[in-house]
Amino acid sequence: ESSRLLWRGLPEETDLMRRYGKLLADGSRAEEALEVWQDAAEKAPSKEEARRISEDMSVLFADIIAGRDGWKRTPLQALAIYRRYRELLPAGPVGNELVNGLAGEIDGIGLHSVAAAMLDRQAAFRIDDPLMLGATQLRMARMHLDAGDAQQALDILESGDLDLLGPEEQARRERLLAEALRDLGRSAELDERLAQRDEPWVHAIRVEEAYAAGDDETVEAEALAYLAGIDGESPIADEAAGVLLRLAMVRAGREDRTALADLETRYADRMIDPEDRAMLELVTRSPPDRGKSKELVALSGEYVDETRQLLDAVKTP
């Protein structure tokens, strides 16, 4: 605002404001630098001078969005700059890469719908390549699922835009379709789709369904089928950890101490996430007052609440 008040229209002022913006940028005051440069570009005496200032803005914008050249910013700070100066986004693959990276960061902090909206804008206005469009929409579908919007995810996944994807991405598409049908409660369609697949994730989805329905027998069978397909030395994380914890909870619920001990012996040391490992040990060892134990209270993983409820319900040996 002060730069607008002081502007007198002298030829040398444009150069001074450009240099001032550079000083602000060097001082890690990116938003102020962009504001000064934007003002200078609007008042530049020639199109050529305005173009040079816009180039400065574009370089700074890209560095901030990508988090490179020493720029330390939070995902939300980068998002704010992206939204305000989106017109500075480079065209083509470079711009798509910047948006994909930032959308991944935004998705990573739990703002799944915001990240999906960023990719949706890219798909609508900036992506011409059919394969890139399909890959982008596949990511969007995953984000919508994580945001709890299974219908939006399903609409994307059933679009013909994804038909040109390769075998690996088509396999991911099939899994996301199954997850969307599961979340929408369309069990008959889900069962029909799962019956055509034999990948490990099929067992994982069936474990989730059976656990939610209280079908312990199916949880046991599907979890064991899943775990049988895991390399004996491979780390256990994410989906595999979830399957293992579901199986442990079912066995704890029926007080199968021998089977629980076997799970801990075979798998605990291979679990990557310390919280997953701690929960497995709490379930299998059943410490006194286990639902309120300080070890469990200190955890914050995906399965903590239901683990606490389970442990409170199981009798102390």
Secondary structure as UniProt FT lines:
FT   HELIX           2..6
FT   HELIX           11..26
FT   TURN            27..28
FT   HELIX           30..42
FT   HELIX           47..66
FT   TURN            69..70
FT   HELIX           75..84
FT   HELIX           86..88
FT   HELIX           92..108
FT   TURN            109..110
FT   HELIX           112..125
FT   HELIX           130..146
FT   TURN            147..148
FT   HELIX           150..157
FT   HELIX           160..162
FT   TURN            163..164
FT   HELIX           167..183
FT   TURN            184..185
FT   HELIX           187..194
FT   TURN            195..196
FT   HELIX           200..213
FT   HELIX           216..228
FT   TURN            232..233
FT   HELIX           239..253
FT   TURN            254..255
FT   HELIX           257..267
FT   HELIX           268..270
FT   HELIX           274..285
FT   TURN            288..289
FT   HELIX           290..292
FT   HELIX           294..297
FT   TURN            302..303
FT   HELIX           304..313
//
